[in-house]
């Protein structure tokens, strides 16, 4: 069964995402879309590969680091399960693709490796 994606990723967005992952501008983290510098005890925040996609699609860091009603950080699985309103960038990829990317990120494939896979397997499938 093919998943319907309401607002599919464009080639232009995909290229920007690949470039962002390769740029060195984003530190990588796991288990969350974005971790603040304070959470990491480092100088800058860290992002999951999908958090980088959210960032280049215009999401502010606060939205990527949003908390739920119990003061827990929302993670990738909670976001795709519609616990957050206005999560438009998650509509850009099928859920199964997002899960694979999140698993690669959390199993410490580096951003370069993830960018290579996106370039090889996702970019060629995009129509526009």
Buried (B, 14 or more C-beta within 10 A) or exposed (E): EEEEBEEBBEBEBBBBBBEBBBEEEBBBBEEBBBBBEEBEEEEEBBBBBBBBBBBBBEBEBEBBBBEEEEEEBBBBEBBBEEBBEEBEBBBBBBBEBBBBBBEBBBEEBEBEBBBBBBBEEBBEEBEE
